[in-house]
C-alpha cells in the first residue's frame, strides 16, 4: 500500500490553503448548494479541508458531517467555526478521520467527495476502501457526488516541464505578508498514474525578505473509463456526468464530475 503520510497532510501549507484565488476554489460551491437542495436530511463531506464547502452548506441550513485527515487543516477549520454564529456552528460536525477507513453510526442521503480529493488516494486498495465506505454510509436512493480532475490532455502533451508555473498570489490577512504560489511539474509515474508537482510558496515579509516553502505533492490521475468502472464496481449507478460545474460535457471540461445513486444490490 502507498504511504499516506506527510506528503498529503498539508503539514506545511494549511495556513495558505484559503488564500488560493483561482476560480476552481469557488465555482463548485453553487453546484453543491444546488445539489443539496434536492435532498432532505443530513450531508457527509469527505476530505472537508478548512470548510470551504462545508461552511456554505451549513449557512444554507444543512446539518453536515465533515471528515478530514489533516490536523493542520482541521485547526484552520476550527478557527473559522469560532467566528460563525452559534446556530450555524452547531450544524457542523467536524471529525478527524481518513476517507478510506471511516465508520459512522448513521447513513446520509447525500455524500460529497469534492475538490479532487479522491486523487490523494494513491493506490487501488485505498480507492476501494473509500468507495466501499461511501456505499455503506449512503442511504437508500441517496446521492454520491465525486469530482476528479481531468489531467489527460496535459498528460498526453507531456506533463513534465522544467519551467515554474504561476498559480496564485494573495495577501495573508493574519500576517500581512504577500503569498505567491507557483509549481513545477517535476515527475510522472505512468505505470502507477501518479504525477508529482512541486508546489512553492513564496512568502514576502514586510522588510522585503522572501522565504520559500516547498511541498512535493503526489496526485493520482484517472482516465474517464477508469472512474466509471470503479464507481459501478462498487455498486453506484451513475445518473449524471459532466466536465464542468455548469454542466458542459466531459470532453469540454477540466473535471470528471459524477452524480451517482446507490444501486439496488450491494457489490460483492
C-alpha positions as protocol buffer text, in pm:
chain_id: "A"
residue {
  index: 1
  type: UNK
  ca { x: 0 y: 0 z: 0 }
}
residue {
  index: 2
  type: UNK
  ca { x: 121 y: 352 z: -76 }
}
residue {
  index: 3
  type: UNK
  ca { x: 236 y: 557 z: 221 }
}
residue {
  index: 4
  type: UNK
  ca { x: -23 y: 825 z: 301 }
}
residue {
  index: 5
  type: UNK
  ca { x: 176 y: 1036 z: 546 }
}
residue {
  index: 6
  type: UNK
  ca { x: 338 y: 1379 z: 527 }
}
residue {
  index: 7
  type: UNK
  ca { x: 307 y: 1442 z: 154 }
}
residue {
  index: 8
  type: UNK
  ca { x: -71 y: 1481 z: 153 }
}
residue {
  index: 9
  type: UNK
  ca { x: -141 y: 1613 z: 502 }
}
residue {
  index: 10
  type: UNK
  ca { x: -78 y: 1986 z: 444 }
}
residue {
  index: 11
  type: UNK
  ca { x: 175 y: 1995 z: 726 }
}
residue {
  index: 12
  type: UNK
  ca { x: 348 y: 2299 z: 576 }
}
residue {
  index: 13
  type: UNK
  ca { x: 82 y: 2474 z: 374 }
}
residue {
  index: 14
  type: UNK
  ca { x: -251 y: 2455 z: 560 }
}
residue {
  index: 15
  type: UNK
  ca { x: -234 y: 2827 z: 656 }
}
residue {
  index: 16
  type: UNK
  ca { x: -212 y: 2915 z: 285 }
}
residue {
  index: 17
  type: UNK
  ca { x: -500 y: 2695 z: 165 }
}
residue {
  index: 18
  type: UNK
  ca { x: -773 y: 2959 z: 183 }
}
residue {
  index: 19
  type: UNK
  ca { x: -559 y: 3223 z: 14 }
}
residue {
  index: 20
  type: UNK
  ca { x: -595 y: 3048 z: -323 }
}
residue {
  index: 21
  type: UNK
  ca { x: -770 y: 3293 z: -561 }
}
residue {
  index: 22
  type: UNK
  ca { x: -818 y: 3058 z: -857 }
}
residue {
  index: 23
  type: UNK
  ca { x: -1176 y: 3014 z: -985 }
}
residue {
  index: 24
  type: UNK
  ca { x: -1153 y: 2638 z: -920 }
}
residue {
  index: 25
  type: UNK
  ca { x: -1175 y: 2713 z: -546 }
}
residue {
  index: 26
  type: UNK
  ca { x: -1511 y: 2891 z: -581 }
}
residue {
  index: 27
  type: UNK
  ca { x: -1708 y: 2776 z: -885 }
}
residue {
  index: 28
  type: UNK
  ca { x: -1815 y: 2445 z: -731 }
}
residue {
  index: 29
  type: UNK
  ca { x: -1992 y: 2591 z: -425 }
}
residue {
  index: 30
  type: UNK
  ca { x: -2315 y: 2695 z: -608 }
}
residue {
  index: 31
  type: UNK
  ca { x: -2323 y: 2348 z: -767 }
}
residue {
  index: 32
  type: UNK
  ca { x: -2312 y: 2170 z: -431 }
}
residue {
  index: 33
  type: UNK
  ca { x: -2573 y: 2405 z: -285 }
}
residue {
  index: 34
  type: UNK
  ca { x: -2799 y: 2326 z: -580 }
}
residue {
  index: 35
  type: UNK
  ca { x: -2750 y: 1951 z: -537 }
}
residue {
  index: 36
  type: UNK
  ca { x: -2810 y: 1971 z: -162 }
}
residue {
  index: 37
  type: UNK
  ca { x: -3143 y: 2146 z: -225 }
}
residue {
  index: 38
  type: UNK
  ca { x: -3267 y: 1830 z: -397 }
}
residue {
  index: 39
  type: UNK
  ca { x: -3242 y: 1610 z: -86 }
}
residue {
  index: 40
  type: UNK
  ca { x: -3386 y: 1604 z: 263 }
}
residue {
  index: 41
  type: UNK
  ca { x: -3161 y: 1513 z: 552 }
}
residue {
  index: 42
  type: UNK
  ca { x: -2801 y: 1532 z: 658 }
}
residue {
  index: 43
  type: UNK
  ca { x: -2488 y: 1556 z: 443 }
}
residue {
  index: 44
  type: UNK
  ca { x: -2150 y: 1387 z: 471 }
}
residue {
  index: 45
  type: UNK
  ca { x: -1846 y: 1556 z: 316 }
}
residue {
  index: 46
  type: UNK
  ca { x: -1519 y: 1367 z: 286 }
}
residue {
  index: 47
  type: UNK
  ca { x: -1182 y: 1544 z: 294 }
}
residue {
  index: 48
  type: UNK
  ca { x: -1358 y: 1864 z: 401 }
}
residue {
  index: 49
  type: UNK
  ca { x: -1032 y: 2058 z: 447 }
}
residue {
  index: 50
  type: UNK
  ca { x: -1081 y: 2400 z: 601 }
}
residue {
  index: 51
  type: UNK
  ca { x: -1456 y: 2403 z: 540 }
}
residue {
  index: 52
  type: UNK
  ca { x: -1456 y: 2575 z: 201 }
}
residue {
  index: 53
  type: UNK
  ca { x: -1771 y: 2384 z: 101 }
}
residue {
  index: 54
  type: UNK
  ca { x: -1888 y: 2269 z: 444 }
}
residue {
  index: 55
  type: UNK
  ca { x: -1949 y: 2617 z: 582 }
}
residue {
  index: 56
  type: UNK
  ca { x: -2164 y: 2745 z: 290 }
}
residue {
  index: 57
  type: UNK
  ca { x: -2377 y: 2430 z: 323 }
}
residue {
  index: 58
  type: UNK
  ca { x: -2417 y: 2485 z: 697 }
}
residue {
  index: 59
  type: UNK
  ca { x: -2508 y: 2850 z: 636 }
}
residue {
  index: 60
  type: UNK
  ca { x: -2776 y: 2729 z: 395 }
}
residue {
  index: 61
  type: UNK
  ca { x: -2932 y: 2532 z: 679 }
}
residue {
  index: 62
  type: UNK
  ca { x: -2794 y: 2181 z: 630 }
}
residue {
  index: 63
  type: UNK
  ca { x: -2667 y: 1957 z: 909 }
}
residue {
  index: 64
  type: UNK
  ca { x: -2330 y: 1838 z: 780 }
}
residue {
  index: 65
  type: UNK
  ca { x: -2064 y: 1595 z: 894 }
}
residue {
  index: 66
  type: UNK
  ca { x: -1711 y: 1663 z: 769 }
}
residue {
  index: 67
  type: UNK
  ca { x: -1423 y: 1415 z: 779 }
}
residue {
  index: 68
  type: UNK
  ca { x: -1067 y: 1543 z: 743 }
}
residue {
  index: 69
  type: UNK
  ca { x: -736 y: 1360 z: 792 }
}
residue {
  index: 70
  type: UNK
  ca { x: -502 y: 1661 z: 814 }
}
residue {
  index: 71
  type: UNK
  ca { x: -478 y: 1801 z: 1166 }
}
residue {
  index: 72
  type: UNK
  ca { x: -337 y: 2135 z: 1043 }
}
residue {
  index: 73
  type: UNK
  ca { x: -638 y: 2172 z: 812 }
}
residue {
  index: 74
  type: UNK
  ca { x: -872 y: 2087 z: 1100 }
}
residue {
  index: 75
  type: UNK
  ca { x: -712 y: 2362 z: 1309 }
}
residue {
  index: 76
  type: UNK
  ca { x: -779 y: 2612 z: 1030 }
}
residue {
  index: 77
  type: UNK
  ca { x: -1139 y: 2489 z: 1008 }
}
residue {
  index: 78
  type: UNK
  ca { x: -1193 y: 2517 z: 1385 }
}
residue {
  index: 79
  type: UNK
  ca { x: -1069 y: 2877 z: 1377 }
}
residue {
  index: 80
  type: UNK
  ca { x: -1339 y: 2955 z: 1121 }
}
residue {
  index: 81
  type: UNK
  ca { x: -1607 y: 2781 z: 1325 }
}
residue {
  index: 82
  type: UNK
  ca { x: -1528 y: 3008 z: 1621 }
}
residue {
  index: 83
  type: UNK
  ca { x: -1631 y: 3309 z: 1412 }
}
residue {
  index: 84
  type: UNK
  ca { x: -1963 y: 3162 z: 1298 }
}
residue {
  index: 85
  type: UNK
  ca { x: -2300 y: 3234 z: 1462 }
}
residue {
  index: 86
  type: UNK
  ca { x: -2381 y: 2961 z: 1711 }
}
residue {
  index: 87
  type: UNK
  ca { x: -2677 y: 2820 z: 1516 }
}
residue {
  index: 88
  type: UNK
  ca { x: -2457 y: 2768 z: 1208 }
}
residue {
  index: 89
  type: UNK
  ca { x: -2161 y: 2631 z: 1405 }
}
residue {
  index: 90
  type: UNK
  ca { x: -2387 y: 2373 z: 1571 }
}
residue {
  index: 91
  type: UNK
  ca { x: -2481 y: 2230 z: 1232 }
}
residue {
  index: 92
  type: UNK
  ca { x: -2117 y: 2139 z: 1160 }
}
residue {
  index: 93
  type: UNK
  ca { x: -1983 y: 1808 z: 1295 }
}
residue {
  index: 94
  type: UNK
  ca { x: -1609 y: 1804 z: 1226 }
}
residue {
  index: 95
  type: UNK
  ca { x: -1435 y: 1469 z: 1262 }
}
residue {
  index: 96
  type: UNK
  ca { x: -1068 y: 1372 z: 1238 }
}
residue {
  index: 97
  type: UNK
  ca { x: -1056 y: 1068 z: 1013 }
}
residue {
  index: 98
  type: UNK
  ca { x: -947 y: 904 z: 690 }
}
residue {
  index: 99
  type: UNK
  ca { x: -1182 y: 896 z: 389 }
}
residue {
  index: 100
  type: UNK
  ca { x: -1064 y: 540 z: 320 }
}
residue {
  index: 101
  type: UNK
  ca { x: -1139 y: 400 z: 667 }
}
residue {
  index: 102
  type: UNK
  ca { x: -1419 y: 597 z: 835 }
}
residue {
  index: 103
  type: UNK
  ca { x: -1712 y: 442 z: 1021 }
}
residue {
  index: 104
  type: UNK
  ca { x: -2015 y: 638 z: 1141 }
}
residue {
  index: 105
  type: UNK
  ca { x: -2335 y: 515 z: 1305 }
}
residue {
  index: 106
  type: UNK
  ca { x: -2562 y: 683 z: 1051 }
}
residue {
  index: 107
  type: UNK
  ca { x: -2644 y: 694 z: 681 }
}
residue {
  index: 108
  type: UNK
  ca { x: -2672 y: 1001 z: 463 }
}
residue {
  index: 109
  type: UNK
  ca { x: -2897 y: 1096 z: 171 }
}
residue {
  index: 110
  type: UNK
  ca { x: -2605 y: 1294 z: 24 }
}
residue {
  index: 111
  type: UNK
  ca { x: -2232 y: 1219 z: 38 }
}
residue {
  index: 112
  type: UNK
  ca { x: -1981 y: 1454 z: -123 }
}
residue {
  index: 113
  type: UNK
  ca { x: -1623 y: 1381 z: -224 }
}
residue {
  index: 114
  type: UNK
  ca { x: -1535 y: 1717 z: -381 }
}
residue {
  index: 115
  type: UNK
  ca { x: -1226 y: 1920 z: -462 }
}
residue {
  index: 116
  type: UNK
  ca { x: -1046 y: 1637 z: -644 }
}
residue {
  index: 117
  type: UNK
  ca { x: -959 y: 1486 z: -305 }
}
residue {
  index: 118
  type: UNK
  ca { x: -1011 y: 1128 z: -424 }
}
residue {
  index: 119
  type: UNK
  ca { x: -685 y: 1170 z: -614 }
}
residue {
  index: 120
  type: UNK
  ca { x: -495 y: 1186 z: -286 }
}
residue {
  index: 121
  type: UNK
  ca { x: -552 y: 810 z: -256 }
}
residue {
  index: 122
  type: UNK
  ca { x: -256 y: 678 z: -446 }
}
residue {
  index: 123
  type: UNK
  ca { x: -338 y: 311 z: -491 }
}
residue {
  index: 124
  type: UNK
  ca { x: -633 y: 84 z: -572 }
}
residue {
  index: 125
  type: UNK
  ca { x: -664 y: -62 z: -222 }
}
residue {
  index: 126
  type: UNK
  ca { x: -731 y: 280 z: -69 }
}
residue {
  index: 127
  type: UNK
  ca { x: -967 y: 374 z: -354 }
}
residue {
  index: 128
  type: UNK
  ca { x: -1168 y: 57 z: -299 }
}
residue {
  index: 129
  type: UNK
  ca { x: -1190 y: 112 z: 76 }
}
residue {
  index: 130
  type: UNK
  ca { x: -1307 y: 469 z: 29 }
}
residue {
  index: 131
  type: UNK
  ca { x: -1581 y: 382 z: -221 }
}
residue {
  index: 132
  type: UNK
  ca { x: -1691 y: 81 z: -16 }
}
residue {
  index: 133
  type: UNK
  ca { x: -1735 y: 306 z: 288 }
}
residue {
  index: 134
  type: UNK
  ca { x: -1923 y: 566 z: 84 }
}
residue {
  index: 135
  type: UNK
  ca { x: -2163 y: 298 z: -39 }
}
residue {
  index: 136
  type: UNK
  ca { x: -2214 y: 163 z: 314 }
}
residue {
  index: 137
  type: UNK
  ca { x: -2291 y: 510 z: 455 }
}
residue {
  index: 138
  type: UNK
  ca { x: -2525 y: 614 z: 173 }
}
residue {
  index: 139
  type: UNK
  ca { x: -2898 y: 598 z: 244 }
}
residue {
  index: 140
  type: UNK
  ca { x: -3125 y: 406 z: 9 }
}
residue {
  index: 141
  type: UNK
  ca { x: -3184 y: 619 z: -302 }
}
residue {
  index: 142
  type: UNK
  ca { x: -2919 y: 857 z: -169 }
}
residue {
  index: 143
  type: UNK
  ca { x: -2678 y: 1054 z: -386 }
}
residue {
  index: 144
  type: UNK
  ca { x: -2300 y: 1036 z: -401 }
}
residue {
  index: 145
  type: UNK
  ca { x: -2111 y: 1310 z: -589 }
}
residue {
  index: 146
  type: UNK
  ca { x: -1743 y: 1280 z: -674 }
}
residue {
  index: 147
  type: UNK
  ca { x: -1515 y: 1522 z: -860 }
}
residue {
  index: 148
  type: UNK
  ca { x: -1185 y: 1416 z: -1017 }
}
residue {
  index: 149
  type: UNK
  ca { x: -959 y: 1644 z: -1220 }
}
residue {
  index: 150
  type: UNK
  ca { x: -925 y: 1566 z: -1589 }
}
residue {
  index: 151
  type: UNK
  ca { x: -549 y: 1584 z: -1641 }
}
residue {
  index: 152
  type: UNK
  ca { x: -548 y: 1364 z: -1950 }
}
residue {
  index: 153
  type: UNK
  ca { x: -487 y: 1636 z: -2211 }
}
residue {
  index: 154
  type: UNK
  ca { x: -185 y: 1759 z: -2016 }
}
residue {
  index: 155
  type: UNK
  ca { x: -59 y: 1403 z: -1969 }
}
residue {
  index: 156
  type: UNK
  ca { x: -83 y: 1333 z: -2341 }
}
residue {
  index: 157
  type: UNK
  ca { x: 102 y: 1656 z: -2428 }
}
residue {
  index: 158
  type: UNK
  ca { x: 387 y: 1566 z: -2193 }
}
residue {
  index: 159
  type: UNK
  ca { x: 326 y: 1656 z: -1832 }
}
residue {
  index: 160
  type: UNK
  ca { x: 683 y: 1708 z: -1708 }
}
residue {
  index: 161
  type: UNK
  ca { x: 805 y: 2065 z: -1762 }
}
residue {
  index: 162
  type: UNK
  ca { x: 1114 y: 2250 z: -1640 }
}
residue {
  index: 163
  type: UNK
  ca { x: 951 y: 2593 z: -1610 }
}
residue {
  index: 164
  type: UNK
  ca { x: 786 y: 2733 z: -1300 }
}
residue {
  index: 165
  type: UNK
  ca { x: 411 y: 2790 z: -1343 }
}
residue {
  index: 166
  type: UNK
  ca { x: 226 y: 3071 z: -1162 }
}
residue {
  index: 167
  type: UNK
  ca { x: -78 y: 2958 z: -959 }
}
residue {
  index: 168
  type: UNK
  ca { x: -199 y: 3250 z: -748 }
}
residue {
  index: 169
  type: UNK
  ca { x: -98 y: 3546 z: -531 }
}
residue {
  index: 170
  type: UNK
  ca { x: -269 y: 3695 z: -227 }
}
residue {
  index: 171
  type: UNK
  ca { x: -215 y: 3883 z: 100 }
}
residue {
  index: 172
  type: UNK
  ca { x: -231 y: 3678 z: 417 }
}
residue {
  index: 173
  type: UNK
  ca { x: -481 y: 3864 z: 640 }
}
residue {
  index: 174
  type: UNK
  ca { x: -317 y: 3720 z: 954 }
}
residue {
  index: 175
  type: UNK
  ca { x: 42 y: 3826 z: 887 }
}
residue {
  index: 176
  type: UNK
  ca { x: 0 y: 4087 z: 615 }
}
residue {
  index: 177
  type: UNK
  ca { x: 265 y: 3905 z: 411 }
}
residue {
  index: 178
  type: UNK
  ca { x: 233 y: 3857 z: 36 }
}
residue {
  index: 179
  type: UNK
  ca { x: 199 y: 3489 z: -55 }
}
residue {
  index: 180
  type: UNK
  ca { x: 260 y: 3373 z: -411 }
}
residue {
  index: 181
  type: UNK
  ca { x: 233 y: 3011 z: -515 }
}
residue {
  index: 182
  type: UNK
  ca { x: 398 y: 2852 z: -816 }
}
residue {
  index: 183
  type: UNK
  ca { x: 457 y: 2493 z: -917 }
}
residue {
  index: 184
  type: UNK
  ca { x: 696 y: 2283 z: -1123 }
}
residue {
  index: 185
  type: UNK
  ca { x: 579 y: 1965 z: -1294 }
}
residue {
  index: 186
  type: UNK
  ca { x: 865 y: 1753 z: -1171 }
}
residue {
  index: 187
  type: UNK
  ca { x: 786 y: 1391 z: -1240 }
}
residue {
  index: 188
  type: UNK
  ca { x: 526 y: 1142 z: -1363 }
}
residue {
  index: 189
  type: UNK
  ca { x: 489 y: 770 z: -1295 }
}
residue {
  index: 190
  type: UNK
  ca { x: 281 y: 648 z: -1588 }
}
residue {
  index: 191
  type: UNK
  ca { x: 262 y: 292 z: -1460 }
}
residue {
  index: 192
  type: UNK
  ca { x: 101 y: 396 z: -1129 }
}
residue {
  index: 193
  type: UNK
  ca { x: -63 y: 704 z: -1287 }
}
residue {
  index: 194
  type: UNK
  ca { x: 80 y: 949 z: -1034 }
}
residue {
  index: 195
  type: UNK
  ca { x: 204 y: 1300 z: -1105 }
}
residue {
  index: 196
  type: UNK
  ca { x: 448 y: 1482 z: -876 }
}
residue {
  index: 197
  type: UNK
  ca { x: 417 y: 1860 z: -885 }
}
residue {
  index: 198
  type: UNK
  ca { x: 645 y: 2061 z: -659 }
}
residue {
  index: 199
  type: UNK
  ca { x: 444 y: 2346 z: -504 }
}
residue {
  index: 200
  type: UNK
  ca { x: 643 y: 2652 z: -398 }
}
residue {
  index: 201
  type: UNK
  ca { x: 507 y: 2919 z: -163 }
}
residue {
  index: 202
  type: UNK
  ca { x: 696 y: 3249 z: -189 }
}
residue {
  index: 203
  type: UNK
  ca { x: 641 y: 3444 z: 136 }
}
residue {
  index: 204
  type: UNK
  ca { x: 736 y: 3812 z: 113 }
}
residue {
  index: 205
  type: UNK
  ca { x: 766 y: 3981 z: 452 }
}
residue {
  index: 206
  type: UNK
  ca { x: 728 y: 4349 z: 535 }
}
residue {
  index: 207
  type: UNK
  ca { x: 1105 y: 4402 z: 520 }
}
residue {
  index: 208
  type: UNK
  ca { x: 1119 y: 4261 z: 166 }
}
residue {
  index: 209
  type: UNK
  ca { x: 1281 y: 3931 z: 259 }
}
residue {
  index: 210
  type: UNK
  ca { x: 1143 y: 3621 z: 89 }
}
residue {
  index: 211
  type: UNK
  ca { x: 1105 y: 3273 z: 235 }
}
residue {
  index: 212
  type: UNK
  ca { x: 1020 y: 2976 z: 17 }
}
residue {
  index: 213
  type: UNK
  ca { x: 820 y: 2680 z: 144 }
}
residue {
  index: 214
  type: UNK
  ca { x: 833 y: 2378 z: -87 }
}
residue {
  index: 215
  type: UNK
  ca { x: 597 y: 2081 z: -94 }
}
residue {
  index: 216
  type: UNK
  ca { x: 615 y: 1781 z: -324 }
}
residue {
  index: 217
  type: UNK
  ca { x: 254 y: 1679 z: -374 }
}
residue {
  index: 218
  type: UNK
  ca { x: 168 y: 1349 z: -547 }
}
residue {
  index: 219
  type: UNK
  ca { x: -172 y: 1313 z: -718 }
}
residue {
  index: 220
  type: UNK
  ca { x: -327 y: 1009 z: -885 }
}
residue {
  index: 221
  type: UNK
  ca { x: -472 y: 1076 z: -1229 }
}
residue {
  index: 222
  type: UNK
  ca { x: -752 y: 882 z: -1395 }
}
residue {
  index: 223
  type: UNK
  ca { x: -899 y: 824 z: -1736 }
}
residue {
  index: 224
  type: UNK
  ca { x: -1274 y: 869 z: -1764 }
}
residue {
  index: 225
  type: UNK
  ca { x: -1344 y: 498 z: -1812 }
}
residue {
  index: 226
  type: UNK
  ca { x: -1142 y: 410 z: -1501 }
}
residue {
  index: 227
  type: UNK
  ca { x: -1356 y: 626 z: -1274 }
}
residue {
  index: 228
  type: UNK
  ca { x: -1674 y: 487 z: -1428 }
}
residue {
  index: 229
  type: UNK
  ca { x: -1553 y: 130 z: -1379 }
}
residue {
  index: 230
  type: UNK
  ca { x: -1459 y: 200 z: -1016 }
}
residue {
  index: 231
  type: UNK
  ca { x: -1797 y: 351 z: -936 }
}
residue {
  index: 232
  type: UNK
  ca { x: -2000 y: 76 z: -1100 }
}
residue {
  index: 233
  type: UNK
  ca { x: -1781 y: -195 z: -942 }
}
residue {
  index: 234
  type: UNK
  ca { x: -1875 y: -57 z: -602 }
}
residue {
  index: 235
  type: UNK
  ca { x: -2248 y: -57 z: -668 }
}
residue {
  index: 236
  type: UNK
  ca { x: -2306 y: 302 z: -775 }
}
residue {
  index: 237
  type: UNK
  ca { x: -2540 y: 390 z: -1057 }
}
residue {
  index: 238
  type: UNK
  ca { x: -2416 y: 694 z: -1250 }
}
residue {
  index: 239
  type: UNK
  ca { x: -2713 y: 920 z: -1322 }
}
residue {
  index: 240
  type: UNK
  ca { x: -2528 y: 1230 z: -1446 }
}
residue {
  index: 241
  type: UNK
  ca { x: -2178 y: 1320 z: -1560 }
}
residue {
  index: 242
  type: UNK
  ca { x: -2021 y: 1647 z: -1666 }
}
residue {
  index: 243
  type: UNK
  ca { x: -1688 y: 1813 z: -1732 }
}
residue {
  index: 244
  type: UNK
  ca { x: -1763 y: 2147 z: -1566 }
}
residue {
  index: 245
  type: UNK
  ca { x: -1983 y: 2265 z: -1281 }
}
residue {
  index: 246
  type: UNK
  ca { x: -2216 y: 2441 z: -1523 }
}
residue {
  index: 247
  type: UNK
  ca { x: -2289 y: 2113 z: -1700 }
}
residue {
  index: 248
  type: UNK
  ca { x: -2061 y: 2108 z: -2005 }
}
residue {
  index: 249
  type: UNK
  ca { x: -1971 y: 1762 z: -2142 }
}
residue {
  index: 250
  type: UNK
  ca { x: -1663 y: 1588 z: -2007 }
}
residue {
  index: 251
  type: UNK
  ca { x: -1480 y: 1630 z: -2336 }
}
residue {
  index: 252
  type: UNK
  ca { x: -1500 y: 2008 z: -2292 }
}
residue {
  index: 253
  type: UNK
  ca { x: -1411 y: 2041 z: -1925 }
}
residue {
  index: 254
  type: UNK
  ca { x: -1132 y: 2018 z: -1672 }
}
residue {
  index: 255
  type: UNK
  ca { x: -1322 y: 1781 z: -1441 }
}
residue {
  index: 256
  type: UNK
  ca { x: -1477 y: 1437 z: -1424 }
}
residue {
  index: 257
  type: UNK
  ca { x: -1789 y: 1504 z: -1215 }
}
residue {
  index: 258
  type: UNK
  ca { x: -2024 y: 1214 z: -1142 }
}
residue {
  index: 259
  type: UNK
  ca { x: -2359 y: 1221 z: -966 }
}
residue {
  index: 260
  type: UNK
  ca { x: -2441 y: 868 z: -852 }
}
residue {
  index: 261
  type: UNK
  ca { x: -2713 y: 682 z: -669 }
}
residue {
  index: 262
  type: UNK
  ca { x: -2692 y: 369 z: -462 }
}
residue {
  index: 263
  type: UNK
  ca { x: -2757 y: 63 z: -675 }
}
residue {
  index: 264
  type: UNK
  ca { x: -3021 y: -195 z: -592 }
}
residue {
  index: 265
  type: UNK
  ca { x: -2769 y: -458 z: -490 }
}
residue {
  index: 266
  type: UNK
  ca { x: -2456 y: -419 z: -280 }
}
residue {
  index: 267
  type: UNK
  ca { x: -2129 y: -507 z: -456 }
}
residue {
  index: 268
  type: UNK
  ca { x: -1976 y: -843 z: -371 }
}
